[in-house]
Amino acid sequence: MSHSTTTKRVAVTLRKSPIAQPGKIKKVVAGLGLRKMHHTVILQATPQVMGMVNKVTHLVEVKEIA
């Protein structure tokens, strides 16, 4: 598998607090690299990352980056 520079990227922003969420959800948020409210990280849109994003769609906002 070759790594190309044209892989899609996504900007993930934490919009709601994970405080009242179960521990697994908090770990997914931390695994995405999100630390504080309104913190945005830019990630490669791999199946693993997108699966994590799908688990926390109620807490985050996702935008595709060209």
A tleap script that builds the chain and sets N, CA, C and O, in Angstrom:
source leaprc.protein.ff14SB
mol = sequence {
  NMET SER HIE SER THR THR THR LYS ARG VAL
  ALA VAL THR LEU ARG LYS SER PRO ILE ALA
  GLN PRO GLY LYS ILE LYS LYS VAL VAL ALA
  GLY LEU GLY LEU ARG LYS MET HIE HIE THR
  VAL ILE LEU GLN ALA THR PRO GLN VAL MET
  GLY MET VAL ASN LYS VAL THR HIE LEU VAL
  GLU VAL LYS GLU ILE CALA
}
set mol.1.N position { 0.854 -1.178 0.000 }
set mol.1.CA position { 0.000 0.000 0.000 }
set mol.1.C position { 0.892 1.230 0.000 }
set mol.1.O position { 1.740 1.387 0.878 }
set mol.2.N position { 0.707 2.084 -0.961 }
set mol.2.CA position { 1.508 3.297 -1.041 }
set mol.2.C position { 0.749 4.471 -0.433 }
set mol.2.O position { -0.475 4.564 -0.519 }
set mol.3.N position { 1.507 5.347 0.174 }
set mol.3.CA position { 0.908 6.540 0.768 }
set mol.3.C position { 0.992 7.662 -0.253 }
set mol.3.O position { 2.086 8.091 -0.622 }
set mol.4.N position { -0.147 8.132 -0.704 }
set mol.4.CA position { -0.141 9.233 -1.659 }
set mol.4.C position { -0.439 10.533 -0.922 }
set mol.4.O position { -1.045 10.535 0.149 }
set mol.5.N position { -0.010 11.615 -1.509 }
set mol.5.CA position { -0.230 12.911 -0.880 }
set mol.5.C position { -1.619 13.452 -1.184 }
set mol.5.O position { -1.977 14.529 -0.708 }
set mol.6.N position { -2.410 12.724 -1.971 }
set mol.6.CA position { -3.741 13.202 -2.327 }
set mol.6.C position { -4.834 12.564 -1.482 }
set mol.6.O position { -6.007 12.630 -1.851 }
set mol.7.N position { -4.479 11.948 -0.354 }
set mol.7.CA position { -5.504 11.359 0.490 }
set mol.7.C position { -6.378 12.464 1.078 }
set mol.7.O position { -5.912 13.569 1.352 }
set mol.8.N position { -7.636 12.143 1.263 }
set mol.8.CA position { -8.569 13.125 1.795 }
set mol.8.C position { -8.233 13.415 3.258 }
set mol.8.O position { -7.744 12.557 3.993 }
set mol.9.N position { -8.508 14.635 3.641 }
set mol.9.CA position { -8.322 15.033 5.023 }
set mol.9.C position { -9.620 15.633 5.532 }
set mol.9.O position { -10.416 16.173 4.764 }
set mol.10.N position { -9.821 15.529 6.834 }
set mol.10.CA position { -11.015 16.088 7.450 }
set mol.10.C position { -10.610 16.934 8.652 }
set mol.10.O position { -9.643 16.631 9.351 }
set mol.11.N position { -11.365 17.990 8.872 }
set mol.11.CA position { -11.192 18.824 10.061 }
set mol.11.C position { -12.294 18.431 11.037 }
set mol.11.O position { -13.480 18.532 10.720 }
set mol.12.N position { -11.898 17.987 12.216 }
set mol.12.CA position { -12.849 17.544 13.229 }
set mol.12.C position { -12.800 18.535 14.383 }
set mol.12.O position { -11.733 18.798 14.938 }
set mol.13.N position { -13.957 19.083 14.742 }
set mol.13.CA position { -14.051 20.086 15.805 }
set mol.13.C position { -14.975 19.573 16.902 }
set mol.13.O position { -16.081 19.110 16.623 }
set mol.14.N position { -14.523 19.655 18.145 }
set mol.14.CA position { -15.332 19.233 19.289 }
set mol.14.C position { -16.336 20.336 19.596 }
set mol.14.O position { -15.938 21.433 19.990 }
set mol.15.N position { -17.629 20.071 19.425 }
set mol.15.CA position { -18.683 21.067 19.620 }
set mol.15.C position { -19.454 20.890 20.922 }
set mol.15.O position { -20.011 21.858 21.439 }
set mol.16.N position { -19.497 19.679 21.462 }
set mol.16.CA position { -20.203 19.432 22.715 }
set mol.16.C position { -19.274 18.693 23.659 }
set mol.16.O position { -18.389 17.957 23.223 }
set mol.17.N position { -19.474 18.889 24.932 }
set mol.17.CA position { -18.610 18.307 25.939 }
set mol.17.C position { -18.873 16.804 26.109 }
set mol.17.O position { -20.026 16.374 26.136 }
set mol.18.N position { -17.798 16.005 26.223 }
set mol.18.CA position { -17.967 14.574 26.456 }
set mol.18.C position { -18.075 14.220 27.939 }
set mol.18.O position { -18.021 13.040 28.286 }
set mol.19.N position { -18.224 15.204 28.817 }
set mol.19.CA position { -18.205 14.943 30.258 }
set mol.19.C position { -19.274 13.940 30.677 }
set mol.19.O position { -18.975 13.022 31.441 }
set mol.20.N position { -20.499 14.082 30.207 }
set mol.20.CA position { -21.597 13.204 30.641 }
set mol.20.C position { -21.679 11.926 29.818 }
set mol.20.O position { -22.640 11.169 29.956 }
set mol.21.N position { -20.696 11.674 28.970 }
set mol.21.CA position { -20.707 10.507 28.093 }
set mol.21.C position { -20.005 9.320 28.768 }
set mol.21.O position { -19.224 9.514 29.699 }
set mol.22.N position { -20.280 8.096 28.303 }
set mol.22.CA position { -19.587 6.922 28.836 }
set mol.22.C position { -18.082 6.999 28.565 }
set mol.22.O position { -17.631 7.739 27.690 }
set mol.23.N position { -17.326 6.230 29.324 }
set mol.23.CA position { -15.876 6.231 29.214 }
set mol.23.C position { -15.355 5.914 27.829 }
set mol.23.O position { -14.354 6.488 27.400 }
set mol.24.N position { -16.022 5.004 27.115 }
set mol.24.CA position { -15.577 4.650 25.765 }
set mol.24.C position { -15.640 5.854 24.834 }
set mol.24.O position { -14.745 6.051 24.012 }
set mol.25.N position { -16.685 6.654 24.958 }
set mol.25.CA position { -16.840 7.832 24.109 }
set mol.25.C position { -15.745 8.845 24.431 }
set mol.25.O position { -15.193 9.466 23.522 }
set mol.26.N position { -15.425 9.020 25.714 }
set mol.26.CA position { -14.359 9.938 26.106 }
set mol.26.C position { -13.021 9.494 25.516 }
set mol.26.O position { -12.217 10.326 25.094 }
set mol.27.N position { -12.785 8.181 25.489 }
set mol.27.CA position { -11.537 7.660 24.928 }
set mol.27.C position { -11.474 7.866 23.419 }
set mol.27.O position { -10.400 8.119 22.873 }
set mol.28.N position { -12.616 7.760 22.741 }
set mol.28.CA position { -12.647 8.003 21.300 }
set mol.28.C position { -12.328 9.471 21.015 }
set mol.28.O position { -11.563 9.774 20.099 }
set mol.29.N position { -12.913 10.381 21.794 }
set mol.29.CA position { -12.647 11.810 21.622 }
set mol.29.C position { -11.159 12.092 21.841 }
set mol.29.O position { -10.547 12.834 21.073 }
set mol.30.N position { -10.584 11.505 22.878 }
set mol.30.CA position { -9.158 11.698 23.146 }
set mol.30.C position { -8.314 11.066 22.042 }
set mol.30.O position { -7.276 11.609 21.663 }
set mol.31.N position { -8.756 9.930 21.533 }
set mol.31.CA position { -8.040 9.253 20.458 }
set mol.31.C position { -8.016 10.054 19.167 }
set mol.31.O position { -7.096 9.917 18.361 }
set mol.32.N position { -9.014 10.878 18.974 }
set mol.32.CA position { -9.040 11.762 17.814 }
set mol.32.C position { -8.133 12.975 18.017 }
set mol.32.O position { -7.897 13.739 17.081 }
set mol.33.N position { -7.624 13.151 19.235 }
set mol.33.CA position { -6.728 14.268 19.508 }
set mol.33.C position { -7.443 15.526 19.948 }
set mol.33.O position { -6.852 16.605 19.969 }
set mol.34.N position { -8.716 15.396 20.300 }
set mol.34.CA position { -9.501 16.555 20.727 }
set mol.34.C position { -9.363 16.724 22.236 }
set mol.34.O position { -9.575 15.780 22.996 }
set mol.35.N position { -9.006 17.932 22.662 }
set mol.35.CA position { -8.739 18.169 24.072 }
set mol.35.C position { -9.778 19.066 24.729 }
set mol.35.O position { -10.305 18.731 25.790 }
set mol.36.N position { -10.074 20.196 24.112 }
set mol.36.CA position { -10.982 21.178 24.706 }
set mol.36.C position { -12.129 21.481 23.758 }
set mol.36.O position { -12.095 21.118 22.582 }
set mol.37.N position { -13.126 22.139 24.277 }
set mol.37.CA position { -14.256 22.560 23.462 }
set mol.37.C position { -13.772 23.467 22.332 }
set mol.37.O position { -12.908 24.318 22.538 }
set mol.38.N position { -14.329 23.281 21.149 }
set mol.38.CA position { -14.031 24.065 19.952 }
set mol.38.C position { -12.599 23.867 19.442 }
set mol.38.O position { -12.114 24.640 18.616 }
set mol.39.N position { -11.931 22.824 19.941 }
set mol.39.CA position { -10.597 22.470 19.452 }
set mol.39.C position { -10.773 21.729 18.125 }
set mol.39.O position { -11.629 20.852 18.013 }
set mol.40.N position { -9.967 22.078 17.126 }
set mol.40.CA position { -10.053 21.460 15.810 }
set mol.40.C position { -8.750 20.743 15.493 }
set mol.40.O position { -7.667 21.284 15.714 }
set mol.41.N position { -8.855 19.529 14.978 }
set mol.41.CA position { -7.694 18.784 14.509 }
set mol.41.C position { -7.938 18.399 13.060 }
set mol.41.O position { -9.076 18.177 12.648 }
set mol.42.N position { -6.857 18.321 12.289 }
set mol.42.CA position { -6.943 17.909 10.893 }
set mol.42.C position { -6.356 16.506 10.802 }
set mol.42.O position { -5.204 16.277 11.169 }
set mol.43.N position { -7.162 15.572 10.309 }
set mol.43.CA position { -6.779 14.166 10.272 }
set mol.43.C position { -6.929 13.607 8.863 }
set mol.43.O position { -7.710 14.115 8.058 }
set mol.44.N position { -6.173 12.556 8.579 }
set mol.44.CA position { -6.342 11.825 7.324 }
set mol.44.C position { -7.666 11.070 7.404 }
set mol.44.O position { -8.014 10.539 8.458 }
set mol.45.N position { -8.394 11.020 6.311 }
set mol.45.CA position { -9.718 10.377 6.293 }
set mol.45.C position { -9.570 8.879 6.024 }
set mol.45.O position { -10.031 8.368 5.003 }
set mol.46.N position { -8.917 8.184 6.963 }
set mol.46.CA position { -8.765 6.735 6.843 }
set mol.46.C position { -10.027 6.052 7.364 }
set mol.46.O position { -10.806 6.681 8.081 }
set mol.47.N position { -10.247 4.796 7.027 }
set mol.47.CA position { -11.426 4.095 7.561 }
set mol.47.C position { -11.437 4.060 9.092 }
set mol.47.O position { -12.503 4.113 9.705 }
set mol.48.N position { -10.258 3.970 9.706 }
set mol.48.CA position { -10.183 3.929 11.169 }
set mol.48.C position { -10.632 5.252 11.773 }
set mol.48.O position { -11.406 5.272 12.730 }
set mol.49.N position { -10.151 6.347 11.221 }
set mol.49.CA position { -10.521 7.674 11.729 }
set mol.49.C position { -11.997 7.936 11.491 }
set mol.49.O position { -12.688 8.435 12.380 }
set mol.50.N position { -12.488 7.608 10.312 }
set mol.50.CA position { -13.897 7.862 10.017 }
set mol.50.C position { -14.807 7.005 10.899 }
set mol.50.O position { -15.903 7.443 11.252 }
set mol.51.N position { -14.383 5.812 11.256 }
set mol.51.CA position { -15.149 4.981 12.187 }
set mol.51.C position { -15.226 5.624 13.564 }
set mol.51.O position { -16.270 5.594 14.216 }
set mol.52.N position { -14.106 6.210 14.004 }
set mol.52.CA position { -14.102 6.903 15.290 }
set mol.52.C position { -15.014 8.125 15.238 }
set mol.52.O position { -15.752 8.396 16.186 }
set mol.53.N position { -14.961 8.859 14.133 }
set mol.53.CA position { -15.823 10.036 13.974 }
set mol.53.C position { -17.289 9.620 14.004 }
set mol.53.O position { -18.114 10.312 14.601 }
set mol.54.N position { -17.624 8.499 13.368 }
set mol.54.CA position { -19.012 8.034 13.352 }
set mol.54.C position { -19.522 7.702 14.746 }
set mol.54.O position { -20.719 7.815 15.006 }
set mol.55.N position { -18.639 7.295 15.641 }
set mol.55.CA position { -19.048 6.977 17.018 }
set mol.55.C position { -19.383 8.225 17.832 }
set mol.55.O position { -20.126 8.146 18.810 }
set mol.56.N position { -18.837 9.381 17.434 }
set mol.56.CA position { -19.031 10.597 18.226 }
set mol.56.C position { -19.646 11.727 17.405 }
set mol.56.O position { -19.382 12.900 17.670 }
set mol.57.N position { -20.461 11.384 16.415 }
set mol.57.CA position { -21.054 12.414 15.551 }
set mol.57.C position { -21.928 13.398 16.330 }
set mol.57.O position { -22.116 14.536 15.900 }
set mol.58.N position { -22.461 12.963 17.475 }
set mol.58.CA position { -23.300 13.849 18.275 }
set mol.58.C position { -22.482 14.882 19.057 }
set mol.58.O position { -23.046 15.797 19.656 }
set mol.59.N position { -21.151 14.735 19.050 }
set mol.59.CA position { -20.286 15.653 19.789 }
set mol.59.C position { -19.394 16.511 18.903 }
set mol.59.O position { -18.880 17.538 19.346 }
set mol.60.N position { -19.206 16.093 17.651 }
set mol.60.CA position { -18.234 16.765 16.793 }
set mol.60.C position { -18.864 17.305 15.520 }
set mol.60.O position { -19.969 16.925 15.135 }
set mol.61.N position { -18.124 18.205 14.880 }
set mol.61.CA position { -18.480 18.719 13.557 }
set mol.61.C position { -17.346 18.339 12.626 }
set mol.61.O position { -16.177 18.500 12.975 }
set mol.62.N position { -17.678 17.835 11.440 }
set mol.62.CA position { -16.674 17.355 10.490 }
set mol.62.C position { -16.798 18.113 9.192 }
set mol.62.O position { -17.896 18.292 8.664 }
set mol.63.N position { -15.639 18.568 8.668 }
set mol.63.CA position { -15.598 19.238 7.372 }
set mol.63.C position { -14.487 18.607 6.549 }
set mol.63.O position { -13.386 18.378 7.050 }
set mol.64.N position { -14.782 18.326 5.277 }
set mol.64.CA position { -13.758 17.804 4.379 }
set mol.64.C position { -12.849 18.933 3.927 }
set mol.64.O position { -13.303 20.052 3.684 }
set mol.65.N position { -11.572 18.635 3.818 }
set mol.65.CA position { -10.584 19.601 3.354 }
set mol.65.C position { -10.061 19.113 2.027 }
set mol.65.O position { -9.713 17.940 1.893 }
set mol.66.N position { -9.998 19.994 1.038 }
set mol.66.CA position { -9.548 19.626 -0.296 }
set mol.66.C position { -8.066 19.288 -0.313 }
set mol.66.O position { -7.520 18.955 -1.365 }
savepdb mol mol.pdb
quit
